Amino acid sequence: MKLVIIDGQGGSLGKALVEAIRKGHPSLEILAIGTNSMASSAMLRSGASAIATGENPVVVASRDADVIIGPLGLIASDSLHGEITPTMASAISQSRAHKILIPISKCNISIVGRQELSLGQMIELAMQELDGML
C-alpha cells in the first residue's frame, strides 16, 4: 500500500498522523510530503519512511497513491495560507487514492453536520478509517 501524508505550515498535523500510524502499524511505509521544508522535517522526525517537499512531489505521489491523508484544505486551491497551489489541489482531488481528510478550519470551508472534535479525536477517527482499509 502506498500511503502518503501531506501537510503544510509547521507540519504539526502531519507529525501527529505519522506518530499515530507508526504506533498502530510500525512497518507501514509512509511517504510524507510537506508543502514547505519545516512541515517535511517535522514528519521525518516523527517517523516517516521518506519525505519530499513542494508541489511536484505532491503531483507525482498523487498519481499512484493508495491513500492520501491530510487536512481538508488539500483539495482547495490557495488554502493553508496559500501553500496549496491549484496544481496540488487538482492532483490530489483527481487522484484515485482514497482520501482521508481532516476538517481543520484554515481553508474557509465549513462541513455542515461536522462535530466539534479535538485534533486528537479527529486523528483517532482517521486511524480507524485507515485501519478499515488495511
C-alpha positions in Angstrom: 0.0 0.0 0.0 1.3 3.4 -0.9 0.4 5.8 1.9 1.0 9.5 1.5 0.6 12.1 4.2 0.6 15.7 3.0 0.8 18.7 5.3 1.9 22.3 5.4 2.6 25.2 7.8 4.6 23.8 10.7 3.7 20.2 10.0 2.0 19.5 13.4 -0.9 17.7 11.9 1.3 15.6 9.7 3.6 14.9 12.6 0.7 13.7 14.7 -0.6 11.5 11.9 2.8 9.8 11.3 3.2 9.2 15.0 -0.3 7.6 15.2 0.3 5.4 12.2 3.7 4.3 13.5 2.1 3.4 16.8 -0.5 1.1 15.2 1.4 0.0 12.1 5.1 0.2 12.7 6.1 -1.5 9.4 3.9 0.5 7.1 5.7 2.6 4.5 4.8 6.3 4.9 5.7 8.9 2.3 5.4 12.4 4.0 5.2 15.4 1.7 5.4 18.9 3.2 4.4 22.0 1.3 7.5 23.5 2.9 10.7 22.2 4.5 9.5 22.8 8.1 6.5 20.5 7.6 8.6 17.9 5.9 11.2 17.9 8.7 8.6 17.6 11.4 7.1 14.5 9.7 10.6 12.9 9.2 11.4 13.4 12.9 8.2 11.7 13.8 9.0 8.5 11.9 8.1 8.9 8.2 9.8 6.4 5.9 10.6 9.1 3.4 9.9 12.8 2.8 9.7 15.2 0.0 8.8 18.9 -0.2 6.8 21.0 -2.6 4.4 20.9 -5.5 6.0 18.4 -7.8 6.2 15.6 -5.2 2.5 16.1 -4.4 1.6 15.8 -8.1 3.8 12.7 -8.6 2.8 10.9 -5.4 -0.9 11.6 -6.1 -0.7 9.6 -9.4 -0.3 6.2 -7.7 -1.0 6.7 -4.0 -3.5 4.2 -2.5 -4.3 6.5 0.4 -3.7 10.3 1.0 -4.2 11.7 4.4 -4.1 15.3 5.4 -6.1 18.5 6.2 -9.3 19.2 4.2 -7.6 22.2 2.6 -5.5 19.8 0.4 -8.4 19.9 -2.1 -8.9 23.6 -2.1 -6.6 25.9 -4.1 -4.8 28.6 -2.1 -5.7 27.1 1.2 -3.3 26.6 4.2 -2.5 30.3 3.8 -1.7 30.0 0.2 0.5 26.9 0.4 -1.8 24.7 -1.6 -1.4 25.6 -5.3 -4.1 25.0 -7.8 -1.9 22.3 -9.4 -1.6 20.5 -6.0 -5.3 20.7 -5.2 -6.2 19.4 -8.7 -3.7 16.5 -8.5 -5.0 15.4 -5.0 -8.6 15.8 -6.0 -8.2 13.8 -9.2 -6.2 11.1 -7.6 -7.7 7.6 -7.5 -6.4 7.4 -3.9 -8.8 7.1 -1.0 -8.5 10.4 0.7 -8.8 10.7 4.5 -9.2 14.5 5.1 -9.2 16.1 8.5 -11.5 19.2 8.7 -9.1 21.7 10.1 -10.7 25.1 9.6 -7.9 27.0 7.9 -9.4 26.9 4.4 -12.7 28.8 4.7 -14.7 25.6 4.1 -17.4 24.6 6.5 -18.6 21.0 6.7 -22.3 21.1 7.8 -23.0 18.4 10.3 -19.4 18.1 11.4 -18.9 17.6 15.1 -16.6 19.8 17.2 -13.8 17.3 17.9 -10.4 17.8 19.3 -7.4 17.3 17.0 -6.6 14.1 18.9 -10.2 12.8 18.3 -10.0 13.6 14.6 -6.7 11.8 14.3 -8.2 8.8 16.1 -11.1 8.7 13.6 -8.7 9.0 10.7 -6.7 6.0 12.1 -10.0 4.0 12.4 -10.7 4.8 8.7 -7.2 3.7 7.7 -7.4 0.5 9.8 -10.6 -0.4 7.9 -8.7 -0.3 4.7 -5.7 -2.4 5.8 
